[in-house]
Amino acid sequence: MNVNDASVLEMINNLIASDRLNKNQILQVVNLASISSSIKELKDNIKWETFRSKY
């Protein structure tokens, strides 16, 4: 997905808001969005990735 596309950014923002993600998780989602081909695939990738916090 093209993270510079307005509709993709809106989907990512909705995902961030609904899941109440922290800064590290948001960065991970953006990285995963660039390699995902759809929002469904992005959600699947998020489930497989382990979010790690520095603190």
mmCIF file of the N, C-alpha and C atoms, coordinates in Angstrom:
data_MODEL
# 
_entry.id   MODEL 
# 
loop_
_atom_site.group_PDB 
_atom_site.id 
_atom_site.type_symbol 
_atom_site.label_atom_id 
_atom_site.label_alt_id 
_atom_site.label_comp_id 
_atom_site.label_asym_id 
_atom_site.label_entity_id 
_atom_site.label_seq_id 
_atom_site.pdbx_PDB_ins_code 
_atom_site.Cartn_x 
_atom_site.Cartn_y 
_atom_site.Cartn_z 
_atom_site.occupancy 
_atom_site.B_iso_or_equiv 
_atom_site.pdbx_formal_charge 
_atom_site.auth_seq_id 
_atom_site.auth_comp_id 
_atom_site.auth_asym_id 
_atom_site.auth_atom_id 
_atom_site.pdbx_PDB_model_num 
ATOM 1   N N  . MET A 1 1  ? 0.843  -1.173  0.000  1.00 0.00 ? 1  MET A N  1 
ATOM 2   C CA . MET A 1 1  ? 0.000  0.000   0.000  1.00 0.00 ? 1  MET A CA 1 
ATOM 3   C C  . MET A 1 1  ? 0.888  1.234   0.000  1.00 0.00 ? 1  MET A C  1 
ATOM 4   N N  . ASN A 1 2  ? 0.421  2.234   -0.679 1.00 0.00 ? 2  ASN A N  1 
ATOM 5   C CA . ASN A 1 2  ? 1.162  3.487   -0.750 1.00 0.00 ? 2  ASN A CA 1 
ATOM 6   C C  . ASN A 1 2  ? 0.785  4.351   0.448  1.00 0.00 ? 2  ASN A C  1 
ATOM 7   N N  . VAL A 1 3  ? 1.704  4.512   1.391  1.00 0.00 ? 3  VAL A N  1 
ATOM 8   C CA . VAL A 1 3  ? 1.407  5.279   2.603  1.00 0.00 ? 3  VAL A CA 1 
ATOM 9   C C  . VAL A 1 3  ? 1.261  6.771   2.329  1.00 0.00 ? 3  VAL A C  1 
ATOM 10  N N  . ASN A 1 4  ? 1.564  7.221   1.134  1.00 0.00 ? 4  ASN A N  1 
ATOM 11  C CA . ASN A 1 4  ? 1.375  8.626   0.771  1.00 0.00 ? 4  ASN A CA 1 
ATOM 12  C C  . ASN A 1 4  ? -0.019 8.880   0.213  1.00 0.00 ? 4  ASN A C  1 
ATOM 13  N N  . ASP A 1 5  ? -0.798 7.825   -0.003 1.00 0.00 ? 5  ASP A N  1 
ATOM 14  C CA . ASP A 1 5  ? -2.157 7.952   -0.518 1.00 0.00 ? 5  ASP A CA 1 
ATOM 15  C C  . ASP A 1 5  ? -3.102 8.347   0.616  1.00 0.00 ? 5  ASP A C  1 
ATOM 16  N N  . ALA A 1 6  ? -3.991 9.279   0.355  1.00 0.00 ? 6  ALA A N  1 
ATOM 17  C CA . ALA A 1 6  ? -4.887 9.801   1.398  1.00 0.00 ? 6  ALA A CA 1 
ATOM 18  C C  . ALA A 1 6  ? -5.801 8.714   1.968  1.00 0.00 ? 6  ALA A C  1 
ATOM 19  N N  . SER A 1 7  ? -6.317 7.830   1.117  1.00 0.00 ? 7  SER A N  1 
ATOM 20  C CA . SER A 1 7  ? -7.222 6.787   1.614  1.00 0.00 ? 7  SER A CA 1 
ATOM 21  C C  . SER A 1 7  ? -6.482 5.781   2.487  1.00 0.00 ? 7  SER A C  1 
ATOM 22  N N  . VAL A 1 8  ? -5.233 5.495   2.150  1.00 0.00 ? 8  VAL A N  1 
ATOM 23  C CA . VAL A 1 8  ? -4.426 4.584   2.958  1.00 0.00 ? 8  VAL A CA 1 
ATOM 24  C C  . VAL A 1 8  ? -4.112 5.221   4.305  1.00 0.00 ? 8  VAL A C  1 
ATOM 25  N N  . LEU A 1 9  ? -3.766 6.499   4.289  1.00 0.00 ? 9  LEU A N  1 
ATOM 26  C CA . LEU A 1 9  ? -3.503 7.208   5.545  1.00 0.00 ? 9  LEU A CA 1 
ATOM 27  C C  . LEU A 1 9  ? -4.733 7.238   6.434  1.00 0.00 ? 9  LEU A C  1 
ATOM 28  N N  . GLU A 1 10 ? -5.903 7.392   5.837  1.00 0.00 ? 10 GLU A N  1 
ATOM 29  C CA . GLU A 1 10 ? -7.137 7.393   6.607  1.00 0.00 ? 10 GLU A CA 1 
ATOM 30  C C  . GLU A 1 10 ? -7.376 6.023   7.254  1.00 0.00 ? 10 GLU A C  1 
ATOM 31  N N  . MET A 1 11 ? -7.123 4.950   6.508  1.00 0.00 ? 11 MET A N  1 
ATOM 32  C CA . MET A 1 11 ? -7.277 3.603   7.065  1.00 0.00 ? 11 MET A CA 1 
ATOM 33  C C  . MET A 1 11 ? -6.291 3.361   8.204  1.00 0.00 ? 11 MET A C  1 
ATOM 34  N N  . ILE A 1 12 ? -5.049 3.810   8.021  1.00 0.00 ? 12 ILE A N  1 
ATOM 35  C CA . ILE A 1 12 ? -4.035 3.657   9.073  1.00 0.00 ? 12 ILE A CA 1 
ATOM 36  C C  . ILE A 1 12 ? -4.434 4.465   10.305 1.00 0.00 ? 12 ILE A C  1 
ATOM 37  N N  . ASN A 1 13 ? -4.912 5.685   10.107 1.00 0.00 ? 13 ASN A N  1 
ATOM 38  C CA . ASN A 1 13 ? -5.343 6.516   11.230 1.00 0.00 ? 13 ASN A CA 1 
ATOM 39  C C  . ASN A 1 13 ? -6.502 5.875   11.986 1.00 0.00 ? 13 ASN A C  1 
ATOM 40  N N  . ASN A 1 14 ? -7.449 5.296   11.252 1.00 0.00 ? 14 ASN A N  1 
ATOM 41  C CA . ASN A 1 14 ? -8.570 4.610   11.903 1.00 0.00 ? 14 ASN A CA 1 
ATOM 42  C C  . ASN A 1 14 ? -8.085 3.411   12.701 1.00 0.00 ? 14 ASN A C  1 
ATOM 43  N N  . LEU A 1 15 ? -7.123 2.682   12.164 1.00 0.00 ? 15 LEU A N  1 
ATOM 44  C CA . LEU A 1 15 ? -6.550 1.528   12.853 1.00 0.00 ? 15 LEU A CA 1 
ATOM 45  C C  . LEU A 1 15 ? -5.826 1.969   14.124 1.00 0.00 ? 15 LEU A C  1 
ATOM 46  N N  . ILE A 1 16 ? -5.057 3.043   14.014 1.00 0.00 ? 16 ILE A N  1 
ATOM 47  C CA . ILE A 1 16 ? -4.324 3.574   15.171 1.00 0.00 ? 16 ILE A CA 1 
ATOM 48  C C  . ILE A 1 16 ? -5.305 4.014   16.262 1.00 0.00 ? 16 ILE A C  1 
ATOM 49  N N  . ALA A 1 17 ? -6.360 4.702   15.864 1.00 0.00 ? 17 ALA A N  1 
ATOM 50  C CA . ALA A 1 17 ? -7.329 5.205   16.839 1.00 0.00 ? 17 ALA A CA 1 
ATOM 51  C C  . ALA A 1 17 ? -8.123 4.076   17.479 1.00 0.00 ? 17 ALA A C  1 
ATOM 52  N N  . SER A 1 18 ? -8.532 3.107   16.683 1.00 0.00 ? 18 SER A N  1 
ATOM 53  C CA . SER A 1 18 ? -9.370 2.033   17.230 1.00 0.00 ? 18 SER A CA 1 
ATOM 54  C C  . SER A 1 18 ? -8.581 1.104   18.141 1.00 0.00 ? 18 SER A C  1 
ATOM 55  N N  . ASP A 1 19 ? -7.300 0.892   17.845 1.00 0.00 ? 19 ASP A N  1 
ATOM 56  C CA . ASP A 1 19 ? -6.481 -0.009  18.661 1.00 0.00 ? 19 ASP A CA 1 
ATOM 57  C C  . ASP A 1 19 ? -5.678 0.732   19.725 1.00 0.00 ? 19 ASP A C  1 
ATOM 58  N N  . ARG A 1 20 ? -5.776 2.064   19.736 1.00 0.00 ? 20 ARG A N  1 
ATOM 59  C CA . ARG A 1 20 ? -5.075 2.904   20.724 1.00 0.00 ? 20 ARG A CA 1 
ATOM 60  C C  . ARG A 1 20 ? -3.589 2.540   20.802 1.00 0.00 ? 20 ARG A C  1 
ATOM 61  N N  . LEU A 1 21 ? -2.921 2.648   19.663 1.00 0.00 ? 21 LEU A N  1 
ATOM 62  C CA . LEU A 1 21 ? -1.523 2.256   19.559 1.00 0.00 ? 21 LEU A CA 1 
ATOM 63  C C  . LEU A 1 21 ? -0.596 3.320   20.131 1.00 0.00 ? 21 LEU A C  1 
ATOM 64  N N  . ASN A 1 22 ? 0.551  2.874   20.669 1.00 0.00 ? 22 ASN A N  1 
ATOM 65  C CA . ASN A 1 22 ? 1.551  3.821   21.157 1.00 0.00 ? 22 ASN A CA 1 
ATOM 66  C C  . ASN A 1 22 ? 2.499  4.189   20.003 1.00 0.00 ? 22 ASN A C  1 
ATOM 67  N N  . LYS A 1 23 ? 3.479  5.036   20.280 1.00 0.00 ? 23 LYS A N  1 
ATOM 68  C CA . LYS A 1 23 ? 4.370  5.536   19.223 1.00 0.00 ? 23 LYS A CA 1 
ATOM 69  C C  . LYS A 1 23 ? 5.122  4.416   18.510 1.00 0.00 ? 23 LYS A C  1 
ATOM 70  N N  . ASN A 1 24 ? 5.641  3.472   19.270 1.00 0.00 ? 24 ASN A N  1 
ATOM 71  C CA . ASN A 1 24 ? 6.393  2.369   18.650 1.00 0.00 ? 24 ASN A CA 1 
ATOM 72  C C  . ASN A 1 24 ? 5.486  1.511   17.779 1.00 0.00 ? 24 ASN A C  1 
ATOM 73  N N  . GLN A 1 25 ? 4.284  1.268   18.222 1.00 0.00 ? 25 GLN A N  1 
ATOM 74  C CA . GLN A 1 25 ? 3.338  0.476   17.449 1.00 0.00 ? 25 GLN A CA 1 
ATOM 75  C C  . GLN A 1 25 ? 2.926  1.207   16.174 1.00 0.00 ? 25 GLN A C  1 
ATOM 76  N N  . ILE A 1 26 ? 2.788  2.514   16.264 1.00 0.00 ? 26 ILE A N  1 
ATOM 77  C CA . ILE A 1 26 ? 2.429  3.310   15.085 1.00 0.00 ? 26 ILE A CA 1 
ATOM 78  C C  . ILE A 1 26 ? 3.525  3.208   14.029 1.00 0.00 ? 26 ILE A C  1 
ATOM 79  N N  . LEU A 1 27 ? 4.777  3.328   14.451 1.00 0.00 ? 27 LEU A N  1 
ATOM 80  C CA . LEU A 1 27 ? 5.891  3.203   13.508 1.00 0.00 ? 27 LEU A CA 1 
ATOM 81  C C  . LEU A 1 27 ? 5.913  1.820   12.865 1.00 0.00 ? 27 LEU A C  1 
ATOM 82  N N  . GLN A 1 28 ? 5.626  0.793   13.654 1.00 0.00 ? 28 GLN A N  1 
ATOM 83  C CA . GLN A 1 28 ? 5.588  -0.570  13.128 1.00 0.00 ? 28 GLN A CA 1 
ATOM 84  C C  . GLN A 1 28 ? 4.460  -0.724  12.104 1.00 0.00 ? 28 GLN A C  1 
ATOM 85  N N  . VAL A 1 29 ? 3.301  -0.141  12.388 1.00 0.00 ? 29 VAL A N  1 
ATOM 86  C CA . VAL A 1 29 ? 2.174  -0.218  11.463 1.00 0.00 ? 29 VAL A CA 1 
ATOM 87  C C  . VAL A 1 29 ? 2.516  0.461   10.145 1.00 0.00 ? 29 VAL A C  1 
ATOM 88  N N  . VAL A 1 30 ? 3.150  1.615   10.206 1.00 0.00 ? 30 VAL A N  1 
ATOM 89  C CA . VAL A 1 30 ? 3.523  2.326   8.981  1.00 0.00 ? 30 VAL A CA 1 
ATOM 90  C C  . VAL A 1 30 ? 4.521  1.504   8.167  1.00 0.00 ? 30 VAL A C  1 
ATOM 91  N N  . ASN A 1 31 ? 5.481  0.882   8.845  1.00 0.00 ? 31 ASN A N  1 
ATOM 92  C CA . ASN A 1 31 ? 6.435  0.026   8.136  1.00 0.00 ? 31 ASN A CA 1 
ATOM 93  C C  . ASN A 1 31 ? 5.736  -1.168  7.509  1.00 0.00 ? 31 ASN A C  1 
ATOM 94  N N  . LEU A 1 32 ? 4.814  -1.772  8.224  1.00 0.00 ? 32 LEU A N  1 
ATOM 95  C CA . LEU A 1 32 ? 4.090  -2.919  7.689  1.00 0.00 ? 32 LEU A CA 1 
ATOM 96  C C  . LEU A 1 32 ? 3.152  -2.517  6.558  1.00 0.00 ? 32 LEU A C  1 
ATOM 97  N N  . ALA A 1 33 ? 2.611  -1.314  6.623  1.00 0.00 ? 33 ALA A N  1 
ATOM 98  C CA . ALA A 1 33 ? 1.709  -0.841  5.571  1.00 0.00 ? 33 ALA A CA 1 
ATOM 99  C C  . ALA A 1 33 ? 2.422  -0.750  4.233  1.00 0.00 ? 33 ALA A C  1 
ATOM 100 N N  . SER A 1 34 ? 3.684  -0.382  4.262  1.00 0.00 ? 34 SER A N  1 
ATOM 101 C CA . SER A 1 34 ? 4.416  -0.231  3.002  1.00 0.00 ? 34 SER A CA 1 
ATOM 102 C C  . SER A 1 34 ? 4.664  -1.572  2.312  1.00 0.00 ? 34 SER A C  1 
ATOM 103 N N  . ILE A 1 35 ? 4.629  -2.682  3.072  1.00 0.00 ? 35 ILE A N  1 
ATOM 104 C CA . ILE A 1 35 ? 4.845  -3.998  2.454  1.00 0.00 ? 35 ILE A CA 1 
ATOM 105 C C  . ILE A 1 35 ? 3.555  -4.796  2.305  1.00 0.00 ? 35 ILE A C  1 
ATOM 106 N N  . SER A 1 36 ? 2.444  -4.248  2.791  1.00 0.00 ? 36 SER A N  1 
ATOM 107 C CA . SER A 1 36 ? 1.152  -4.918  2.691  1.00 0.00 ? 36 SER A CA 1 
ATOM 108 C C  . SER A 1 36 ? 0.424  -4.432  1.448  1.00 0.00 ? 36 SER A C  1 
ATOM 109 N N  . SER A 1 37 ? -0.373 -5.320  0.872  1.00 0.00 ? 37 SER A N  1 
ATOM 110 C CA . SER A 1 37 ? -1.094 -4.938  -0.341 1.00 0.00 ? 37 SER A CA 1 
ATOM 111 C C  . SER A 1 37 ? -2.536 -4.519  -0.073 1.00 0.00 ? 37 SER A C  1 
ATOM 112 N N  . SER A 1 38 ? -3.032 -4.766  1.136  1.00 0.00 ? 38 SER A N  1 
ATOM 113 C CA . SER A 1 38 ? -4.393 -4.367  1.487  1.00 0.00 ? 38 SER A CA 1 
ATOM 114 C C  . SER A 1 38 ? -4.493 -4.186  2.996  1.00 0.00 ? 38 SER A C  1 
ATOM 115 N N  . ILE A 1 39 ? -5.614 -3.605  3.432  1.00 0.00 ? 39 ILE A N  1 
ATOM 116 C CA . ILE A 1 39 ? -5.807 -3.400  4.858  1.00 0.00 ? 39 ILE A CA 1 
ATOM 117 C C  . ILE A 1 39 ? -5.952 -4.745  5.569  1.00 0.00 ? 39 ILE A C  1 
ATOM 118 N N  . LYS A 1 40 ? -6.543 -5.723  4.900  1.00 0.00 ? 40 LYS A N  1 
ATOM 119 C CA . LYS A 1 40 ? -6.687 -7.062  5.485  1.00 0.00 ? 40 LYS A CA 1 
ATOM 120 C C  . LYS A 1 40 ? -5.312 -7.689  5.700  1.00 0.00 ? 40 LYS A C  1 
ATOM 121 N N  . GLU A 1 41 ? -4.458 -7.566  4.716  1.00 0.00 ? 41 GLU A N  1 
ATOM 122 C CA . GLU A 1 41 ? -3.100 -8.097  4.835  1.00 0.00 ? 41 GLU A CA 1 
ATOM 123 C C  . GLU A 1 41 ? -2.320 -7.352  5.910  1.00 0.00 ? 41 GLU A C  1 
ATOM 124 N N  . LEU A 1 42 ? -2.538 -6.048  6.023  1.00 0.00 ? 42 LEU A N  1 
ATOM 125 C CA . LEU A 1 42 ? -1.878 -5.261  7.065  1.00 0.00 ? 42 LEU A CA 1 
ATOM 126 C C  . LEU A 1 42 ? -2.284 -5.764  8.443  1.00 0.00 ? 42 LEU A C  1 
ATOM 127 N N  . LYS A 1 43 ? -3.567 -5.995  8.646  1.00 0.00 ? 43 LYS A N  1 
ATOM 128 C CA . LYS A 1 43 ? -4.044 -6.492  9.937  1.00 0.00 ? 43 LYS A CA 1 
ATOM 129 C C  . LYS A 1 43 ? -3.466 -7.878  10.235 1.00 0.00 ? 43 LYS A C  1 
ATOM 130 N N  . ASP A 1 44 ? -3.368 -8.720  9.213  1.00 0.00 ? 44 ASP A N  1 
ATOM 131 C CA . ASP A 1 44 ? -2.750 -10.045 9.397  1.00 0.00 ? 44 ASP A CA 1 
ATOM 132 C C  . ASP A 1 44 ? -1.281 -9.909  9.775  1.00 0.00 ? 44 ASP A C  1 
ATOM 133 N N  . ASN A 1 45 ? -0.569 -9.003  9.107  1.00 0.00 ? 45 ASN A N  1 
ATOM 134 C CA . ASN A 1 45 ? 0.842  -8.782  9.415  1.00 0.00 ? 45 ASN A CA 1 
ATOM 135 C C  . ASN A 1 45 ? 1.031  -8.256  10.834 1.00 0.00 ? 45 ASN A C  1 
ATOM 136 N N  . ILE A 1 46 ? 0.113  -7.398  11.267 1.00 0.00 ? 46 ILE A N  1 
ATOM 137 C CA . ILE A 1 46 ? 0.189  -6.859  12.623 1.00 0.00 ? 46 ILE A CA 1 
ATOM 138 C C  . ILE A 1 46 ? 0.034  -7.982  13.640 1.00 0.00 ? 46 ILE A C  1 
ATOM 139 N N  . LYS A 1 47 ? -0.874 -8.903  13.365 1.00 0.00 ? 47 LYS A N  1 
ATOM 140 C CA . LYS A 1 47 ? -1.085 -10.027 14.287 1.00 0.00 ? 47 LYS A CA 1 
ATOM 141 C C  . LYS A 1 47 ? 0.177  -10.878 14.412 1.00 0.00 ? 47 LYS A C  1 
ATOM 142 N N  . TRP A 1 48 ? 0.919  -11.017 13.327 1.00 0.00 ? 48 TRP A N  1 
ATOM 143 C CA . TRP A 1 48 ? 2.126  -11.854 13.339 1.00 0.00 ? 48 TRP A CA 1 
ATOM 144 C C  . TRP A 1 48 ? 3.319  -11.145 13.951 1.00 0.00 ? 48 TRP A C  1 
ATOM 145 N N  . GLU A 1 49 ? 3.331  -9.831  13.874 1.00 0.00 ? 49 GLU A N  1 
ATOM 146 C CA . GLU A 1 49 ? 4.451  -9.072  14.423 1.00 0.00 ? 49 GLU A CA 1 
ATOM 147 C C  . GLU A 1 49 ? 4.264  -8.868  15.924 1.00 0.00 ? 49 GLU A C  1 
ATOM 148 N N  . THR A 1 50 ? 5.312  -8.910  16.651 1.00 0.00 ? 50 THR A N  1 
ATOM 149 C CA . THR A 1 50 ? 5.268  -8.626  18.077 1.00 0.00 ? 50 THR A CA 1 
ATOM 150 C C  . THR A 1 50 ? 5.651  -7.182  18.286 1.00 0.00 ? 50 THR A C  1 
ATOM 151 N N  . PHE A 1 51 ? 4.750  -6.440  18.903 1.00 0.00 ? 51 PHE A N  1 
ATOM 152 C CA . PHE A 1 51 ? 5.058  -5.061  19.210 1.00 0.00 ? 51 PHE A CA 1 
ATOM 153 C C  . PHE A 1 51 ? 5.933  -5.029  20.445 1.00 0.00 ? 51 PHE A C  1 
ATOM 154 N N  . ARG A 1 52 ? 7.051  -4.359  20.347 1.00 0.00 ? 52 ARG A N  1 
ATOM 155 C CA . ARG A 1 52 ? 7.967  -4.250  21.467 1.00 0.00 ? 52 ARG A CA 1 
ATOM 156 C C  . ARG A 1 52 ? 8.102  -2.792  21.864 1.00 0.00 ? 52 ARG A C  1 
ATOM 157 N N  . SER A 1 53 ? 7.997  -2.559  23.118 1.00 0.00 ? 53 SER A N  1 
ATOM 158 C CA . SER A 1 53 ? 8.155  -1.213  23.633 1.00 0.00 ? 53 SER A CA 1 
ATOM 159 C C  . SER A 1 53 ? 9.542  -1.075  24.254 1.00 0.00 ? 53 SER A C  1 
ATOM 160 N N  . LYS A 1 54 ? 10.139 0.098   24.145 1.00 0.00 ? 54 LYS A N  1 
ATOM 161 C CA . LYS A 1 54 ? 11.465 0.331   24.728 1.00 0.00 ? 54 LYS A CA 1 
ATOM 162 C C  . LYS A 1 54 ? 11.394 0.366   26.250 1.00 0.00 ? 54 LYS A C  1 
ATOM 163 N N  . TYR A 1 55 ? 10.228 0.655   26.789 1.00 0.00 ? 55 TYR A N  1 
ATOM 164 C CA . TYR A 1 55 ? 10.105 0.858   28.231 1.00 0.00 ? 55 TYR A CA 1 
ATOM 165 C C  . TYR A 1 55 ? 9.381  -0.266  28.904 1.00 0.00 ? 55 TYR A C  1 
# 
